[in-house]
């Protein structure tokens, strides 16, 4: 899934994100920095994300097709958590406002890399991730450690299916268990 925008904008936004995360102390390890600069976040978000409104259970849906490619990419590379599922319904399938509790999201990249660095994951190790979600953090780990070193399990079949469809060419596979 390619997002049209200014050539090389996504690469520049990934570098800018890595710079911001480094300045705030979230990103210190050069290997994780290389992963942030290399792994595109936009394929993992699908065609829509949800933003909080002043009402706790209502979410404004931002759709890729309603923005220019540049606007979408600028949104994608903010250090923010984007809700991708509300009450079991993927945000991209919602009409109007999404109402309910968030049930899946793409966690803010700064928090993701802080957790990865805090876990002291390093080259040559194997990782079992519980809760694949969109697959972005899985892709960061696969970039750093290699595809064969990361296993990720997602309980929610809808989320796992969406991740699998979005990342088919990126060797990130979500395995659904349970409902």
N, C-alpha and C positions, 0 to 999 in steps of 0.2 A: 504494500500500500504506500504509494508515493504521495507526498503532499507537495502540490505545486507552490512555489514561492520563489523569491529571489535566489538565483544560484548560489550555493554555498552558505545561504543564511542559516540553515540548520547546523552546519558545522561550526559557524561563528558563534551561534547561540549556545552550543554545547561547551565551547571554550570559555565563553563569558560566564556560563553557569559554574564551570569548574573554578574560574577565577574568583567568583563571589563566594563559593563554598570554602575556598582556601583562605580568603581574607577573613571570613567569620570563624575560622578554626574548625570547620566541619570536615575538611578534606586536607589531610597532611601526607598521606602515603602516595608517592608518585605512581605506583601501580594502579591504585584506585582512581587517581586523577586521569590516567590514560583511559581507563574504562569509561568514566563519565564523559570524556571528550570523544570517545569512539562510538558508544552505544546510543543510537537514536531513540528518543523517548516516544515520539509521535506514533509509531506503529502500535504501541501498547495501549494507547488511549482509545483506539477505535475512532468512530466518527463523531463522538459527542462526550462531553464531560459535564458535571453538575457543580454549580457554585452555590454556597450558602446564601440564603436570603435572611431578612430580619426575623423571619418565622423559623423556629427550630426544626420543623418537619417539612419544609418546602424548599425545593432546590431548583434554581434557575438552570435550564439546560442551554449550554453553548454548543452549537453544531458547527462542525467544520465547513459544511457546504454554505453556511450563512456568513462566512468570513472570507477575506482574501487569504491566500496561502501564507503570506507574511504575518497577518494578524493571528492566525491559528498557531503558527510556530512560536510567535512571541508569547502566547498564552501557555503553550505546552512547556516551554523552558523556564517558566517562573519556578522558584523554589517553593512550590505550593502542593498540597495534597489535593488531588482531583477525584471527586466521587464518580465512580463508574457504574454503580449498581445501587438501587434504592428498593428496599423491601423485595428483593429477589428479582427485580426487573432491571435489565441493562438500561442505562441512561439513554443509549442511542435508540432504544425502542420506545422511550417515553414520549408522550405528546404533551406539549405545554410544560407546565411545572411538574417536576417529579415530586411526589408527596410520600413521606414516610421516613424511615430510618435508613441511613446508609449501610449497605451490607457488603460493599467492596469498593476499593479505591486504589489509586496509584499514589503511594505515600510520597511526601515531599522528598526530593533527592537529597537534601541536606541531612535529613534524619536517616535515610537509607545508608548513606556513606558513613555517618557517625556510628551506626550500629555495626556495619561491616568492619570498620576500623577497631571498634571496641571489642569485637569478637576475636580480633587478632588473627583473622583468616589470612593465610599466606600461601604462596606457591607450593604446589605439591600436596596440598590437603584436599580432602573430600568434604562436601557439605550436603546435608539433608535439610532442605527448607520446607517448613510446614506452612502452607498458605501462599500459594503462587500469586494469587491476585491477578494483576495485569501481566506479570512476567518481567517487568522492568528490572527489579532487583535481581531476579534470576539471571537475566541477560548480562547484568554487570558482573555477577560472579562467574558466569560462563566465559566472559571475555577475559577475566583475570586468571581463572583456574583451568579453563578448558571445558568443553561441553561434557566430557565424560566424568568430570569431577563433581558435577552438581546434579542432585536429584531434588525435584520439587514436587510436592503433593498439594493439590487443591481439593477441598472437601465439596465445594459447591460445583455441581455439574455445569450449570449455566456459565459461571465464571471460567471454569476450566475449558469449556468448549470455545468461548470467546477468545481466550488466550491462545489456544491451539490454532484457531483460524487466523488470528492476527500475526502469529509468529512462525508459521509453518516454514518459511524460508530461513529462519534465524536459529533453528535447532533448539528452541525453547519449547519443551513439552510439559504441559500440565496434566497430571494424572488425577482423575476424579475418583473419590471414594465417598461412599455414603449416599446421601439422597440424590 
